[in-house]
Amino acid sequence: MVLLAEELLKVIEDNNQICQEAQNFGIKLPEIPSDALNYFQEEFFALLDENQPLDSSHNSQISTENENIRKKKLNIKENIYGIYNNNKKKLTEKKTGQTTSPKSELEKLKEEAKERINKILTDKDNLRNINLTTLDEGKYQNWEKGIEGLASEKEVLAYVEAFLSALKETGTEEKEKDKNNKVNSNNSQSSPENDLIDDSTMRVINNSPLPAAKNLAKKKIRELFKKYRPDLEKIKEV
């Protein structure tokens, strides 16, 4: 595994060089953090006790632990190579003029959704836990193509929410978003006006990229105005 760590370190360096070059073409690609390989220095394979049978409880436990470590290190490898190859492909397409900058709100939403998911996938603590090959029977192996093929903002939001739910089952966390959600949760508890918005709608708004969240919020405000017909003059005074 020492050779694998050295191999992956080179891939990380190459990937981050690609990301820097991509900035010259106006595209932002996911970098892999420098501490992504810390796990290789934190967890090591243990030797079996040769004085005990292979199927003894002691050796069986060691074998199980070694297998878990092996799977996590291979997850890191697969995810790092996946990010690197995808970034390399995107930069090549940009250089050859095969891609264009996003124009519509839907395309912007797709770009934000991909950036959000990539941020999760490249987190050093998530790299070892995610296996896109087995996650939900491989449904999200080509998740970026899946997002590109969606035809509406609603479909994009639903896809992202389903993907994040599947990732959460593996122990994956969206750290910065979790902090924001805690703030939003505290605000909702202290503000009775939030009861006007049902939990599912609030959850979608909180978990949506900014443009989509604004659109959903505007739509909900219009619905509330139609329902309660407030006195606009009194609102102005407030």
N, C-alpha and C positions, 0 to 999 in steps of 0.2 A: 504493500500500500504506500510505501515511501515513494516509489517510482510514480505511482498514480498521482500523488500530491504534487510532485514536481511537474508532471505533465499538465495538470490542471492549473497550476500557477502560471505556466506559460500561456495557456488558453485565456486565462483571466487578463493577463497583460495585453495579449493580442486583441481581445474583445474591447478593452477600454481604449485602446488606440483607435479602433474602428469607430467607437462612440465619439471620440474627439474629432476625427476626420469628418464624421457625419454632420457635426455642428456647422462645418464650413458650407454644407449643402442645405442648411436650414432644417435638418431633421434631428429629433431627439430620440436616441436609442437607450435602452436600459443598460446601465453599467453594472458590473458584478463587484460587490464590496471586497475590499482587500482582506477582510477577515472571514471571508466565505469558507476558507479551509481550516479554520481554527479547530473544527471537530476532529480533524486528522491528528491533532496534537493533544486532544482532550480524551479521546477514547481509543483504547488499544485492544487487540485480541489477547485473550488469556490462554495460557497453556493448560492442557488437560493434566490431571493427576495420573501419571503412569502406574501408580501403585493401586489404582482402583479400576474396576471394570468400566468399559466405555459407556455402558448403559446405567451406571450408578447415578444416583440422584445428583451427586456433586458434579460429575462430568456432564450429565445431561443439562444441568443449569448453565454451565460454562458454554456448552455448545449452543444453547439457545441464545445466550447473551452475545456470543460471537457472531451468530447469524444475524441478529438485529443490527449490530454494528456494521456488518458487511452490507446489508441492505441500505442503510442510511448513507454509507459512503458511496455506494453505487448510485443512489438517488442524486447525491451532490454531483457526481460525474455526469449523469444524464441531463440534469437541469442546466449545468454550466455549458455543456456542449450544445444543448438545445438553444439557449439564449445566444451563444456565440454564432452558431450557424444561421440563425434567423436574422441577427444583426448584419452579418456579412452579406446575406442575400438582399436585405433591404438597401444597404449602401450601394451594392452593385446595380440594383434596379434604378436607384436614384441617379447614379452616374450615367447610366445608359438611357435615361429619360423615360423609363417605363412607369414612373409614378408621378402623380401631380399632387399639389397641396390641397388639403381638404377645403371645400367651398361651402357646402350646405351645412345647416345645423346638424343634420343627421350624421354627416361625415365627421364633423367636429366632435360630436358625442362619441362616435366610435373610437376616435383617436384618444379621447380622454379616458374611455373605458379601458382601452388597451394599456395606456400608461399606468392606470390605477392597478390593473392586474399584474403588470410587469413589476411594479414596485413591491408587490407581495411576493411574487415568485423569486425575486432576486434577494430577498432578505436572508441573511446568513443563517438565521434560526429556522427558516422555512425550507431552505434548499434541501436539507437532509430528510425532511418529512414528506415532501411532495413527490409522488410518482404518477405522472400524467398518463402513463401506459395503463395503469390499473385503476386510476381514479374514475369512479362511476363507469366501470367497464370500458375505459378508454374514450369516453364521450368528449373529453376536452383536450385530446392530444393535439388537435389542430384548431385550438380555440380562436386564434386570430382570424383564420379563414372563416370560422363560424360566425364571428362578429361581423366580418366584412359582408357576409351573405344576407344579413338581416335587412329588412325593408322599412322598419319604422323605429322611432325612439322607444316605444313601448316594448318592442321585441328585444332591443338592445338592453334595456334596463332589466327585463325579465331574465335574459341570458346571464347577465353579470351577477344578478342576485342568486341564481341557481348555481353558478360556478363557485361563488364565494361560500355558499352553504355547503357544497361538496368539499371545498378546501378546509372549511372549519372542522369537519368531521375527522380530518387527519391531524388536528392540533395546530393547523396553520392560523396565524393571527395577522390582522391588518392593524398594526400597532398604532399608527398615528390616528387612524380612523376611530379606533377604540377609545382614544382619549377624547376625541371630538364627540363621540356618542355619549360618553359619560357627562360631558358638559351639557349636551342637548337634553339628556335625561334629567339632570338637575334642574335645568330651566323649565322643563315641562311640568315638573312636580310643583314648582313655585309659582307657576302661572296658570290660573284656572281657565284663561281664554283658550289654552291649547286643547281643552276638552271638545272644542268645536271641530277638531280634526281627529278622525278616528286613528287608531294605532297603526293600522296597515298603511294608510296614506302617509302618516308621519314617518314611518319606517322607510317607505320608498323615497320620500323627499330627503331624509337624512343620508341614505345610502346612494343617492344619485350624484353624478357629476354636476357641477354648478349650472350649466345652461339648462339641463333637463330639470333640475330642481327648481329653478326659477319659473320655468314653464308650468310645472305642476302646481307650484305655489300660486301663480297668477290664476290658473284655472280654478283652484279651490276657493280663492278669494272672490272670484266672480260668482261662484255657486252660492257662497255665503251671503253676498250682497243681494242676490235674487231671492234667497230664502228669508232673510231677516229684514230686508229693505230698511237699512239704518238711515237716520236723519243726517244728510251730508253736512248741513250747516253746523250741527253739534260736533261732528267729527273734525271739522276745520278748527273749531275752537280748541279742541283737545290738542 
